[in-house]
Amino acid sequence: MVDWYGPAAETWQHLKTFRVPRALPDKTVTAMAEPHRPPRVSPDVYLCGDHCDMASINGAMCSGRRAAEAILADRLLA
């Protein structure tokens, strides 16, 4: 924390740790048998989020892009 907040952080005390079960999507091999879930669930229903890709902001953004591209492709073909 000193690297981020400077010398004042040296006096800080850890107060408590909270463990949050299932705070991130399950990323075990069996849970992610299909690592990039397709965004099109059914006609006019699209799915995106970090649970469709890597459990990260980058995964959410990649998934959102795939969903947006699927929506555009479907609208252009309609």
mmCIF file of the N, C-alpha and C atoms, coordinates in Angstrom:
data_MODEL
# 
_entry.id   MODEL 
# 
loop_
_atom_site.group_PDB 
_atom_site.id 
_atom_site.type_symbol 
_atom_site.label_atom_id 
_atom_site.label_alt_id 
_atom_site.label_comp_id 
_atom_site.label_asym_id 
_atom_site.label_entity_id 
_atom_site.label_seq_id 
_atom_site.pdbx_PDB_ins_code 
_atom_site.Cartn_x 
_atom_site.Cartn_y 
_atom_site.Cartn_z 
_atom_site.occupancy 
_atom_site.B_iso_or_equiv 
_atom_site.pdbx_formal_charge 
_atom_site.auth_seq_id 
_atom_site.auth_comp_id 
_atom_site.auth_asym_id 
_atom_site.auth_atom_id 
_atom_site.pdbx_PDB_model_num 
ATOM 1   N N  . MET A 1 1  ? 0.804   -1.181  0.000   1.00 0.00 ? 1  MET A N  1 
ATOM 2   C CA . MET A 1 1  ? 0.000   0.000   0.000   1.00 0.00 ? 1  MET A CA 1 
ATOM 3   C C  . MET A 1 1  ? 0.860   1.263   0.000   1.00 0.00 ? 1  MET A C  1 
ATOM 4   N N  . VAL A 1 2  ? 2.044   1.139   0.554   1.00 0.00 ? 2  VAL A N  1 
ATOM 5   C CA . VAL A 1 2  ? 2.938   2.302   0.574   1.00 0.00 ? 2  VAL A CA 1 
ATOM 6   C C  . VAL A 1 2  ? 3.262   2.742   -0.848  1.00 0.00 ? 2  VAL A C  1 
ATOM 7   N N  . ASP A 1 3  ? 3.418   1.780   -1.754  1.00 0.00 ? 3  ASP A N  1 
ATOM 8   C CA . ASP A 1 3  ? 3.690   2.130   -3.153  1.00 0.00 ? 3  ASP A CA 1 
ATOM 9   C C  . ASP A 1 3  ? 2.556   2.966   -3.744  1.00 0.00 ? 3  ASP A C  1 
ATOM 10  N N  . TRP A 1 4  ? 1.344   2.678   -3.353  1.00 0.00 ? 4  TRP A N  1 
ATOM 11  C CA . TRP A 1 4  ? 0.192   3.396   -3.899  1.00 0.00 ? 4  TRP A CA 1 
ATOM 12  C C  . TRP A 1 4  ? -0.088  4.698   -3.152  1.00 0.00 ? 4  TRP A C  1 
ATOM 13  N N  . TYR A 1 5  ? -0.023  4.644   -1.815  1.00 0.00 ? 5  TYR A N  1 
ATOM 14  C CA . TYR A 1 5  ? -0.499  5.767   -1.004  1.00 0.00 ? 5  TYR A CA 1 
ATOM 15  C C  . TYR A 1 5  ? 0.585   6.530   -0.259  1.00 0.00 ? 5  TYR A C  1 
ATOM 16  N N  . GLY A 1 6  ? 1.816   6.071   -0.380  1.00 0.00 ? 6  GLY A N  1 
ATOM 17  C CA . GLY A 1 6  ? 2.914   6.782   0.250   1.00 0.00 ? 6  GLY A CA 1 
ATOM 18  C C  . GLY A 1 6  ? 3.171   6.348   1.685   1.00 0.00 ? 6  GLY A C  1 
ATOM 19  N N  . PRO A 1 7  ? 4.077   7.025   2.381   1.00 0.00 ? 7  PRO A N  1 
ATOM 20  C CA . PRO A 1 7  ? 4.521   6.636   3.714   1.00 0.00 ? 7  PRO A CA 1 
ATOM 21  C C  . PRO A 1 7  ? 3.406   6.570   4.760   1.00 0.00 ? 7  PRO A C  1 
ATOM 22  N N  . ALA A 1 8  ? 2.348   7.332   4.587   1.00 0.00 ? 8  ALA A N  1 
ATOM 23  C CA . ALA A 1 8  ? 1.244   7.301   5.562   1.00 0.00 ? 8  ALA A CA 1 
ATOM 24  C C  . ALA A 1 8  ? 0.662   5.895   5.703   1.00 0.00 ? 8  ALA A C  1 
ATOM 25  N N  . ALA A 1 9  ? 0.749   5.096   4.650   1.00 0.00 ? 9  ALA A N  1 
ATOM 26  C CA . ALA A 1 9  ? 0.190   3.749   4.686   1.00 0.00 ? 9  ALA A CA 1 
ATOM 27  C C  . ALA A 1 9  ? 0.941   2.827   5.637   1.00 0.00 ? 9  ALA A C  1 
ATOM 28  N N  . GLU A 1 10 ? 2.147   3.183   6.018   1.00 0.00 ? 10 GLU A N  1 
ATOM 29  C CA . GLU A 1 10 ? 2.913   2.350   6.950   1.00 0.00 ? 10 GLU A CA 1 
ATOM 30  C C  . GLU A 1 10 ? 2.241   2.257   8.314   1.00 0.00 ? 10 GLU A C  1 
ATOM 31  N N  . THR A 1 11 ? 1.426   3.209   8.663   1.00 0.00 ? 11 THR A N  1 
ATOM 32  C CA . THR A 1 11 ? 0.761   3.204   9.977   1.00 0.00 ? 11 THR A CA 1 
ATOM 33  C C  . THR A 1 11 ? -0.589  2.497   9.936   1.00 0.00 ? 11 THR A C  1 
ATOM 34  N N  . TRP A 1 12 ? -1.033  2.091   8.771   1.00 0.00 ? 12 TRP A N  1 
ATOM 35  C CA . TRP A 1 12 ? -2.346  1.462   8.651   1.00 0.00 ? 12 TRP A CA 1 
ATOM 36  C C  . TRP A 1 12 ? -2.327  0.063   9.250   1.00 0.00 ? 12 TRP A C  1 
ATOM 37  N N  . GLN A 1 13 ? -3.448  -0.353  9.803   1.00 0.00 ? 13 GLN A N  1 
ATOM 38  C CA . GLN A 1 13 ? -3.591  -1.694  10.374  1.00 0.00 ? 13 GLN A CA 1 
ATOM 39  C C  . GLN A 1 13 ? -4.656  -2.464  9.593   1.00 0.00 ? 13 GLN A C  1 
ATOM 40  N N  . HIS A 1 14 ? -4.394  -3.738  9.411   1.00 0.00 ? 14 HIS A N  1 
ATOM 41  C CA . HIS A 1 14 ? -5.396  -4.603  8.801   1.00 0.00 ? 14 HIS A CA 1 
ATOM 42  C C  . HIS A 1 14 ? -6.512  -4.809  9.811   1.00 0.00 ? 14 HIS A C  1 
ATOM 43  N N  . LEU A 1 15 ? -7.738  -4.534  9.441   1.00 0.00 ? 15 LEU A N  1 
ATOM 44  C CA . LEU A 1 15 ? -8.847  -4.675  10.367  1.00 0.00 ? 15 LEU A CA 1 
ATOM 45  C C  . LEU A 1 15 ? -9.549  -6.010  10.251  1.00 0.00 ? 15 LEU A C  1 
ATOM 46  N N  . LYS A 1 16 ? -9.874  -6.416  9.031   1.00 0.00 ? 16 LYS A N  1 
ATOM 47  C CA . LYS A 1 16 ? -10.631 -7.651  8.875   1.00 0.00 ? 16 LYS A CA 1 
ATOM 48  C C  . LYS A 1 16 ? -10.582 -8.098  7.418   1.00 0.00 ? 16 LYS A C  1 
ATOM 49  N N  . THR A 1 17 ? -10.646 -9.393  7.211   1.00 0.00 ? 17 THR A N  1 
ATOM 50  C CA . THR A 1 17 ? -10.714 -9.962  5.874   1.00 0.00 ? 17 THR A CA 1 
ATOM 51  C C  . THR A 1 17 ? -12.085 -10.584 5.693   1.00 0.00 ? 17 THR A C  1 
ATOM 52  N N  . PHE A 1 18 ? -12.720 -10.295 4.586   1.00 0.00 ? 18 PHE A N  1 
ATOM 53  C CA . PHE A 1 18 ? -14.011 -10.892 4.265   1.00 0.00 ? 18 PHE A CA 1 
ATOM 54  C C  . PHE A 1 18 ? -13.821 -11.852 3.096   1.00 0.00 ? 18 PHE A C  1 
ATOM 55  N N  . ARG A 1 19 ? -14.252 -13.068 3.263   1.00 0.00 ? 19 ARG A N  1 
ATOM 56  C CA . ARG A 1 19 ? -14.197 -14.058 2.189   1.00 0.00 ? 19 ARG A CA 1 
ATOM 57  C C  . ARG A 1 19 ? -15.610 -14.158 1.608   1.00 0.00 ? 19 ARG A C  1 
ATOM 58  N N  . VAL A 1 20 ? -15.710 -13.958 0.313   1.00 0.00 ? 20 VAL A N  1 
ATOM 59  C CA . VAL A 1 20 ? -17.011 -13.954 -0.350  1.00 0.00 ? 20 VAL A CA 1 
ATOM 60  C C  . VAL A 1 20 ? -17.111 -15.186 -1.236  1.00 0.00 ? 20 VAL A C  1 
ATOM 61  N N  . PRO A 1 21 ? -17.884 -16.179 -0.801  1.00 0.00 ? 21 PRO A N  1 
ATOM 62  C CA . PRO A 1 21 ? -18.026 -17.385 -1.613  1.00 0.00 ? 21 PRO A CA 1 
ATOM 63  C C  . PRO A 1 21 ? -18.669 -17.058 -2.960  1.00 0.00 ? 21 PRO A C  1 
ATOM 64  N N  . ARG A 1 22 ? -18.173 -17.684 -3.993  1.00 0.00 ? 22 ARG A N  1 
ATOM 65  C CA . ARG A 1 22 ? -18.699 -17.520 -5.352  1.00 0.00 ? 22 ARG A CA 1 
ATOM 66  C C  . ARG A 1 22 ? -18.709 -16.058 -5.807  1.00 0.00 ? 22 ARG A C  1 
ATOM 67  N N  . ALA A 1 23 ? -17.715 -15.287 -5.381  1.00 0.00 ? 23 ALA A N  1 
ATOM 68  C CA . ALA A 1 23 ? -17.616 -13.887 -5.804  1.00 0.00 ? 23 ALA A CA 1 
ATOM 69  C C  . ALA A 1 23 ? -17.263 -13.775 -7.287  1.00 0.00 ? 23 ALA A C  1 
ATOM 70  N N  . LEU A 1 24 ? -16.608 -14.791 -7.817  1.00 0.00 ? 24 LEU A N  1 
ATOM 71  C CA . LEU A 1 24 ? -16.258 -14.830 -9.237  1.00 0.00 ? 24 LEU A CA 1 
ATOM 72  C C  . LEU A 1 24 ? -16.883 -16.062 -9.867  1.00 0.00 ? 24 LEU A C  1 
ATOM 73  N N  . PRO A 1 25 ? -17.123 -16.036 -11.162 1.00 0.00 ? 25 PRO A N  1 
ATOM 74  C CA . PRO A 1 25 ? -17.660 -17.222 -11.826 1.00 0.00 ? 25 PRO A CA 1 
ATOM 75  C C  . PRO A 1 25 ? -16.735 -18.422 -11.656 1.00 0.00 ? 25 PRO A C  1 
ATOM 76  N N  . ASP A 1 26 ? -17.326 -19.604 -11.671 1.00 0.00 ? 26 ASP A N  1 
ATOM 77  C CA . ASP A 1 26 ? -16.573 -20.850 -11.567 1.00 0.00 ? 26 ASP A CA 1 
ATOM 78  C C  . ASP A 1 26 ? -15.712 -21.008 -12.815 1.00 0.00 ? 26 ASP A C  1 
ATOM 79  N N  . LYS A 1 27 ? -14.405 -21.055 -12.621 1.00 0.00 ? 27 LYS A N  1 
ATOM 80  C CA . LYS A 1 27 ? -13.491 -21.167 -13.760 1.00 0.00 ? 27 LYS A CA 1 
ATOM 81  C C  . LYS A 1 27 ? -12.729 -22.489 -13.752 1.00 0.00 ? 27 LYS A C  1 
ATOM 82  N N  . THR A 1 28 ? -13.309 -23.506 -13.133 1.00 0.00 ? 28 THR A N  1 
ATOM 83  C CA . THR A 1 28 ? -12.674 -24.820 -13.185 1.00 0.00 ? 28 THR A CA 1 
ATOM 84  C C  . THR A 1 28 ? -12.776 -25.360 -14.616 1.00 0.00 ? 28 THR A C  1 
ATOM 85  N N  . VAL A 1 29 ? -11.957 -26.330 -14.936 1.00 0.00 ? 29 VAL A N  1 
ATOM 86  C CA . VAL A 1 29 ? -11.929 -26.880 -16.291 1.00 0.00 ? 29 VAL A CA 1 
ATOM 87  C C  . VAL A 1 29 ? -13.301 -27.421 -16.684 1.00 0.00 ? 29 VAL A C  1 
ATOM 88  N N  . THR A 1 30 ? -13.961 -28.116 -15.769 1.00 0.00 ? 30 THR A N  1 
ATOM 89  C CA . THR A 1 30 ? -15.263 -28.692 -16.113 1.00 0.00 ? 30 THR A CA 1 
ATOM 90  C C  . THR A 1 30 ? -16.333 -27.617 -16.281 1.00 0.00 ? 30 THR A C  1 
ATOM 91  N N  . ALA A 1 31 ? -16.251 -26.537 -15.519 1.00 0.00 ? 31 ALA A N  1 
ATOM 92  C CA . ALA A 1 31 ? -17.248 -25.469 -15.637 1.00 0.00 ? 31 ALA A CA 1 
ATOM 93  C C  . ALA A 1 31 ? -17.075 -24.693 -16.932 1.00 0.00 ? 31 ALA A C  1 
ATOM 94  N N  . MET A 1 32 ? -15.865 -24.644 -17.429 1.00 0.00 ? 32 MET A N  1 
ATOM 95  C CA . MET A 1 32 ? -15.588 -23.886 -18.639 1.00 0.00 ? 32 MET A CA 1 
ATOM 96  C C  . MET A 1 32 ? -15.219 -24.813 -19.792 1.00 0.00 ? 32 MET A C  1 
ATOM 97  N N  . ALA A 1 33 ? -15.976 -25.899 -19.952 1.00 0.00 ? 33 ALA A N  1 
ATOM 98  C CA . ALA A 1 33 ? -15.687 -26.832 -21.031 1.00 0.00 ? 33 ALA A CA 1 
ATOM 99  C C  . ALA A 1 33 ? -15.716 -26.120 -22.379 1.00 0.00 ? 33 ALA A C  1 
ATOM 100 N N  . GLU A 1 34 ? -16.579 -25.113 -22.504 1.00 0.00 ? 34 GLU A N  1 
ATOM 101 C CA . GLU A 1 34 ? -16.628 -24.285 -23.705 1.00 0.00 ? 34 GLU A CA 1 
ATOM 102 C C  . GLU A 1 34 ? -16.170 -22.892 -23.284 1.00 0.00 ? 34 GLU A C  1 
ATOM 103 N N  . PRO A 1 35 ? -14.883 -22.570 -23.454 1.00 0.00 ? 35 PRO A N  1 
ATOM 104 C CA . PRO A 1 35 ? -14.334 -21.347 -22.867 1.00 0.00 ? 35 PRO A CA 1 
ATOM 105 C C  . PRO A 1 35 ? -14.977 -20.062 -23.353 1.00 0.00 ? 35 PRO A C  1 
ATOM 106 N N  . HIS A 1 36 ? -15.390 -20.002 -24.591 1.00 0.00 ? 36 HIS A N  1 
ATOM 107 C CA . HIS A 1 36 ? -16.051 -18.809 -25.109 1.00 0.00 ? 36 HIS A CA 1 
ATOM 108 C C  . HIS A 1 36 ? -17.487 -19.188 -25.448 1.00 0.00 ? 36 HIS A C  1 
ATOM 109 N N  . ARG A 1 37 ? -18.382 -18.934 -24.532 1.00 0.00 ? 37 ARG A N  1 
ATOM 110 C CA . ARG A 1 37 ? -19.784 -19.282 -24.788 1.00 0.00 ? 37 ARG A CA 1 
ATOM 111 C C  . ARG A 1 37 ? -20.344 -18.367 -25.863 1.00 0.00 ? 37 ARG A C  1 
ATOM 112 N N  . PRO A 1 38 ? -21.108 -18.932 -26.790 1.00 0.00 ? 38 PRO A N  1 
ATOM 113 C CA . PRO A 1 38 ? -21.654 -18.106 -27.865 1.00 0.00 ? 38 PRO A CA 1 
ATOM 114 C C  . PRO A 1 38 ? -22.639 -17.075 -27.309 1.00 0.00 ? 38 PRO A C  1 
ATOM 115 N N  . PRO A 1 39 ? -22.637 -15.888 -27.873 1.00 0.00 ? 39 PRO A N  1 
ATOM 116 C CA . PRO A 1 39 ? -23.492 -14.836 -27.332 1.00 0.00 ? 39 PRO A CA 1 
ATOM 117 C C  . PRO A 1 39 ? -24.974 -14.991 -27.679 1.00 0.00 ? 39 PRO A C  1 
ATOM 118 N N  . ARG A 1 40 ? -25.269 -15.677 -28.762 1.00 0.00 ? 40 ARG A N  1 
ATOM 119 C CA . ARG A 1 40 ? -26.655 -15.815 -29.200 1.00 0.00 ? 40 ARG A CA 1 
ATOM 120 C C  . ARG A 1 40 ? -27.308 -16.986 -28.475 1.00 0.00 ? 40 ARG A C  1 
ATOM 121 N N  . VAL A 1 41 ? -28.263 -16.688 -27.611 1.00 0.00 ? 41 VAL A N  1 
ATOM 122 C CA . VAL A 1 41 ? -28.965 -17.729 -26.853 1.00 0.00 ? 41 VAL A CA 1 
ATOM 123 C C  . VAL A 1 41 ? -30.154 -18.225 -27.653 1.00 0.00 ? 41 VAL A C  1 
ATOM 124 N N  . SER A 1 42 ? -30.894 -17.315 -28.215 1.00 0.00 ? 42 SER A N  1 
ATOM 125 C CA . SER A 1 42 ? -32.036 -17.600 -29.075 1.00 0.00 ? 42 SER A CA 1 
ATOM 126 C C  . SER A 1 42 ? -32.304 -16.337 -29.886 1.00 0.00 ? 42 SER A C  1 
ATOM 127 N N  . PRO A 1 43 ? -33.243 -16.375 -30.827 1.00 0.00 ? 43 PRO A N  1 
ATOM 128 C CA . PRO A 1 43 ? -33.500 -15.154 -31.598 1.00 0.00 ? 43 PRO A CA 1 
ATOM 129 C C  . PRO A 1 43 ? -33.810 -13.970 -30.664 1.00 0.00 ? 43 PRO A C  1 
ATOM 130 N N  . ASP A 1 44 ? -33.097 -12.900 -30.857 1.00 0.00 ? 44 ASP A N  1 
ATOM 131 C CA . ASP A 1 44 ? -33.268 -11.658 -30.085 1.00 0.00 ? 44 ASP A CA 1 
ATOM 132 C C  . ASP A 1 44 ? -32.882 -11.775 -28.611 1.00 0.00 ? 44 ASP A C  1 
ATOM 133 N N  . VAL A 1 45 ? -32.191 -12.836 -28.236 1.00 0.00 ? 45 VAL A N  1 
ATOM 134 C CA . VAL A 1 45 ? -31.686 -12.964 -26.857 1.00 0.00 ? 45 VAL A CA 1 
ATOM 135 C C  . VAL A 1 45 ? -30.184 -13.225 -26.937 1.00 0.00 ? 45 VAL A C  1 
ATOM 136 N N  . TYR A 1 46 ? -29.420 -12.327 -26.322 1.00 0.00 ? 46 TYR A N  1 
ATOM 137 C CA . TYR A 1 46 ? -27.962 -12.397 -26.372 1.00 0.00 ? 46 TYR A CA 1 
ATOM 138 C C  . TYR A 1 46 ? -27.424 -12.384 -24.950 1.00 0.00 ? 46 TYR A C  1 
ATOM 139 N N  . LEU A 1 47 ? -26.312 -13.028 -24.759 1.00 0.00 ? 47 LEU A N  1 
ATOM 140 C CA . LEU A 1 47 ? -25.722 -13.169 -23.436 1.00 0.00 ? 47 LEU A CA 1 
ATOM 141 C C  . LEU A 1 47 ? -24.271 -12.700 -23.480 1.00 0.00 ? 47 LEU A C  1 
ATOM 142 N N  . CYS A 1 48 ? -23.874 -11.917 -22.490 1.00 0.00 ? 48 CYS A N  1 
ATOM 143 C CA . CYS A 1 48 ? -22.478 -11.537 -22.384 1.00 0.00 ? 48 CYS A CA 1 
ATOM 144 C C  . CYS A 1 48 ? -22.134 -11.294 -20.917 1.00 0.00 ? 48 CYS A C  1 
ATOM 145 N N  . GLY A 1 49 ? -20.858 -11.278 -20.627 1.00 0.00 ? 49 GLY A N  1 
ATOM 146 C CA . GLY A 1 49 ? -20.376 -11.062 -19.270 1.00 0.00 ? 49 GLY A CA 1 
ATOM 147 C C  . GLY A 1 49 ? -19.125 -11.869 -19.022 1.00 0.00 ? 49 GLY A C  1 
ATOM 148 N N  . ASP A 1 50 ? -18.479 -11.612 -17.886 1.00 0.00 ? 50 ASP A N  1 
ATOM 149 C CA . ASP A 1 50 ? -17.234 -12.332 -17.628 1.00 0.00 ? 50 ASP A CA 1 
ATOM 150 C C  . ASP A 1 50 ? -17.463 -13.815 -17.413 1.00 0.00 ? 50 ASP A C  1 
ATOM 151 N N  . HIS A 1 51 ? -18.692 -14.212 -17.098 1.00 0.00 ? 51 HIS A N  1 
ATOM 152 C CA . HIS A 1 51 ? -18.982 -15.638 -16.930 1.00 0.00 ? 51 HIS A CA 1 
ATOM 153 C C  . HIS A 1 51 ? -18.990 -16.383 -18.267 1.00 0.00 ? 51 HIS A C  1 
ATOM 154 N N  . CYS A 1 52 ? -18.990 -15.657 -19.357 1.00 0.00 ? 52 CYS A N  1 
ATOM 155 C CA . CYS A 1 52 ? -18.945 -16.263 -20.692 1.00 0.00 ? 52 CYS A CA 1 
ATOM 156 C C  . CYS A 1 52 ? -17.526 -16.381 -21.220 1.00 0.00 ? 52 CYS A C  1 
ATOM 157 N N  . ASP A 1 53 ? -16.566 -15.867 -20.490 1.00 0.00 ? 53 ASP A N  1 
ATOM 158 C CA . ASP A 1 53 ? -15.193 -15.801 -20.967 1.00 0.00 ? 53 ASP A CA 1 
ATOM 159 C C  . ASP A 1 53 ? -14.303 -15.944 -19.734 1.00 0.00 ? 53 ASP A C  1 
ATOM 160 N N  . MET A 1 54 ? -13.278 -15.144 -19.635 1.00 0.00 ? 54 MET A N  1 
ATOM 161 C CA . MET A 1 54 ? -12.405 -15.143 -18.460 1.00 0.00 ? 54 MET A CA 1 
ATOM 162 C C  . MET A 1 54 ? -13.024 -14.270 -17.375 1.00 0.00 ? 54 MET A C  1 
ATOM 163 N N  . ALA A 1 55 ? -12.876 -14.677 -16.133 1.00 0.00 ? 55 ALA A N  1 
ATOM 164 C CA . ALA A 1 55 ? -13.432 -13.908 -15.014 1.00 0.00 ? 55 ALA A CA 1 
ATOM 165 C C  . ALA A 1 55 ? -12.585 -12.659 -14.795 1.00 0.00 ? 55 ALA A C  1 
ATOM 166 N N  . SER A 1 56 ? -12.829 -11.656 -15.620 1.00 0.00 ? 56 SER A N  1 
ATOM 167 C CA . SER A 1 56 ? -12.047 -10.428 -15.554 1.00 0.00 ? 56 SER A CA 1 
ATOM 168 C C  . SER A 1 56 ? -12.778 -9.342  -16.314 1.00 0.00 ? 56 SER A C  1 
ATOM 169 N N  . ILE A 1 57 ? -12.324 -8.114  -16.151 1.00 0.00 ? 57 ILE A N  1 
ATOM 170 C CA . ILE A 1 57 ? -12.893 -7.023  -16.934 1.00 0.00 ? 57 ILE A CA 1 
ATOM 171 C C  . ILE A 1 57 ? -12.634 -7.279  -18.413 1.00 0.00 ? 57 ILE A C  1 
ATOM 172 N N  . ASN A 1 58 ? -11.438 -7.757  -18.736 1.00 0.00 ? 58 ASN A N  1 
ATOM 173 C CA . ASN A 1 58 ? -11.122 -8.052  -20.130 1.00 0.00 ? 58 ASN A CA 1 
ATOM 174 C C  . ASN A 1 58 ? -12.054 -9.120  -20.687 1.00 0.00 ? 58 ASN A C  1 
ATOM 175 N N  . GLY A 1 59 ? -12.325 -10.154 -19.900 1.00 0.00 ? 59 GLY A N  1 
ATOM 176 C CA . GLY A 1 59 ? -13.242 -11.195 -20.353 1.00 0.00 ? 59 GLY A CA 1 
ATOM 177 C C  . GLY A 1 59 ? -14.643 -10.653 -20.593 1.00 0.00 ? 59 GLY A C  1 
ATOM 178 N N  . ALA A 1 60 ? -15.096 -9.768  -19.708 1.00 0.00 ? 60 ALA A N  1 
ATOM 179 C CA . ALA A 1 60 ? -16.411 -9.153  -19.881 1.00 0.00 ? 60 ALA A CA 1 
ATOM 180 C C  . ALA A 1 60 ? -16.453 -8.304  -21.142 1.00 0.00 ? 60 ALA A C  1 
ATOM 181 N N  . MET A 1 61 ? -15.377 -7.562  -21.386 1.00 0.00 ? 61 MET A N  1 
ATOM 182 C CA . MET A 1 61 ? -15.338 -6.705  -22.576 1.00 0.00 ? 61 MET A CA 1 
ATOM 183 C C  . MET A 1 61 ? -15.287 -7.538  -23.858 1.00 0.00 ? 61 MET A C  1 
ATOM 184 N N  . CYS A 1 62 ? -14.517 -8.602  -23.851 1.00 0.00 ? 62 CYS A N  1 
ATOM 185 C CA . CYS A 1 62 ? -14.449 -9.479  -25.027 1.00 0.00 ? 62 CYS A CA 1 
ATOM 186 C C  . CYS A 1 62 ? -15.805 -10.121 -25.292 1.00 0.00 ? 62 CYS A C  1 
ATOM 187 N N  . SER A 1 63 ? -16.454 -10.562 -24.242 1.00 0.00 ? 63 SER A N  1 
ATOM 188 C CA . SER A 1 63 ? -17.770 -11.173 -24.364 1.00 0.00 ? 63 SER A CA 1 
ATOM 189 C C  . SER A 1 63 ? -18.793 -10.155 -24.866 1.00 0.00 ? 63 SER A C  1 
ATOM 190 N N  . GLY A 1 64 ? -18.721 -8.937  -24.356 1.00 0.00 ? 64 GLY A N  1 
ATOM 191 C CA . GLY A 1 64 ? -19.626 -7.886  -24.813 1.00 0.00 ? 64 GLY A CA 1 
ATOM 192 C C  . GLY A 1 64 ? -19.429 -7.569  -26.286 1.00 0.00 ? 64 GLY A C  1 
ATOM 193 N N  . ARG A 1 65 ? -18.191 -7.569  -26.701 1.00 0.00 ? 65 ARG A N  1 
ATOM 194 C CA . ARG A 1 65 ? -17.905 -7.312  -28.120 1.00 0.00 ? 65 ARG A CA 1 
ATOM 195 C C  . ARG A 1 65 ? -18.492 -8.412  -28.996 1.00 0.00 ? 65 ARG A C  1 
ATOM 196 N N  . ARG A 1 66 ? -18.318 -9.679  -28.572 1.00 0.00 ? 66 ARG A N  1 
ATOM 197 C CA . ARG A 1 66 ? -18.886 -10.789 -29.356 1.00 0.00 ? 66 ARG A CA 1 
ATOM 198 C C  . ARG A 1 66 ? -20.405 -10.660 -29.434 1.00 0.00 ? 66 ARG A C  1 
ATOM 199 N N  . ALA A 1 67 ? -21.041 -10.267 -28.333 1.00 0.00 ? 67 ALA A N  1 
ATOM 200 C CA . ALA A 1 67 ? -22.499 -10.089 -28.337 1.00 0.00 ? 67 ALA A CA 1 
ATOM 201 C C  . ALA A 1 67 ? -22.890 -8.953  -29.272 1.00 0.00 ? 67 ALA A C  1 
ATOM 202 N N  . ALA A 1 68 ? -22.173 -7.833  -29.209 1.00 0.00 ? 68 ALA A N  1 
ATOM 203 C CA . ALA A 1 68 ? -22.478 -6.698  -30.082 1.00 0.00 ? 68 ALA A CA 1 
ATOM 204 C C  . ALA A 1 68 ? -22.299 -7.080  -31.546 1.00 0.00 ? 68 ALA A C  1 
ATOM 205 N N  . GLU A 1 69 ? -21.239 -7.814  -31.843 1.00 0.00 ? 69 GLU A N  1 
ATOM 206 C CA . GLU A 1 69 ? -21.011 -8.238  -33.231 1.00 0.00 ? 69 GLU A CA 1 
ATOM 207 C C  . GLU A 1 69 ? -22.107 -9.189  -33.701 1.00 0.00 ? 69 GLU A C  1 
ATOM 208 N N  . ALA A 1 70 ? -22.578 -10.065 -32.815 1.00 0.00 ? 70 ALA A N  1 
ATOM 209 C CA . ALA A 1 70 ? -23.663 -10.989 -33.174 1.00 0.00 ? 70 ALA A CA 1 
ATOM 210 C C  . ALA A 1 70 ? -24.956 -10.216 -33.431 1.00 0.00 ? 70 ALA A C  1 
ATOM 211 N N  . ILE A 1 71 ? -25.226 -9.217  -32.602 1.00 0.00 ? 71 ILE A N  1 
ATOM 212 C CA . ILE A 1 71 ? -26.428 -8.392  -32.792 1.00 0.00 ? 71 ILE A CA 1 
ATOM 213 C C  . ILE A 1 71 ? -26.350 -7.653  -34.131 1.00 0.00 ? 71 ILE A C  1 
ATOM 214 N N  . LEU A 1 72 ? -25.211 -7.039  -34.404 1.00 0.00 ? 72 LEU A N  1 
ATOM 215 C CA . LEU A 1 72 ? -25.050 -6.326  -35.674 1.00 0.00 ? 72 LEU A CA 1 
ATOM 216 C C  . LEU A 1 72 ? -25.198 -7.266  -36.860 1.00 0.00 ? 72 LEU A C  1 
ATOM 217 N N  . ALA A 1 73 ? -24.586 -8.430  -36.779 1.00 0.00 ? 73 ALA A N  1 
ATOM 218 C CA . ALA A 1 73 ? -24.680 -9.398  -37.875 1.00 0.00 ? 73 ALA A CA 1 
ATOM 219 C C  . ALA A 1 73 ? -26.127 -9.822  -38.096 1.00 0.00 ? 73 ALA A C  1 
ATOM 220 N N  . ASP A 1 74 ? -26.853 -10.055 -37.009 1.00 0.00 ? 74 ASP A N  1 
ATOM 221 C CA . ASP A 1 74 ? -28.253 -10.476 -37.138 1.00 0.00 ? 74 ASP A CA 1 
ATOM 222 C C  . ASP A 1 74 ? -29.108 -9.361  -37.711 1.00 0.00 ? 74 ASP A C  1 
ATOM 223 N N  . ARG A 1 75 ? -28.845 -8.124  -37.332 1.00 0.00 ? 75 ARG A N  1 
ATOM 224 C CA . ARG A 1 75 ? -29.641 -6.986  -37.811 1.00 0.00 ? 75 ARG A CA 1 
ATOM 225 C C  . ARG A 1 75 ? -29.330 -6.692  -39.281 1.00 0.00 ? 75 ARG A C  1 
ATOM 226 N N  . LEU A 1 76 ? -28.078 -6.867  -39.681 1.00 0.00 ? 76 LEU A N  1 
ATOM 227 C CA . LEU A 1 76 ? -27.722 -6.613  -41.075 1.00 0.00 ? 76 LEU A CA 1 
ATOM 228 C C  . LEU A 1 76 ? -28.276 -7.674  -42.003 1.00 0.00 ? 76 LEU A C  1 
ATOM 229 N N  . LEU A 1 77 ? -28.441 -8.890  -41.494 1.00 0.00 ? 77 LEU A N  1 
ATOM 230 C CA . LEU A 1 77 ? -28.971 -9.979  -42.314 1.00 0.00 ? 77 LEU A CA 1 
ATOM 231 C C  . LEU A 1 77 ? -30.486 -9.979  -42.341 1.00 0.00 ? 77 LEU A C  1 
ATOM 232 N N  . ALA A 1 78 ? -31.116 -9.262  -41.425 1.00 0.00 ? 78 ALA A N  1 
ATOM 233 C CA . ALA A 1 78 ? -32.585 -9.271  -41.333 1.00 0.00 ? 78 ALA A CA 1 
ATOM 234 C C  . ALA A 1 78 ? -33.228 -8.454  -42.429 1.00 0.00 ? 78 ALA A C  1 
# 
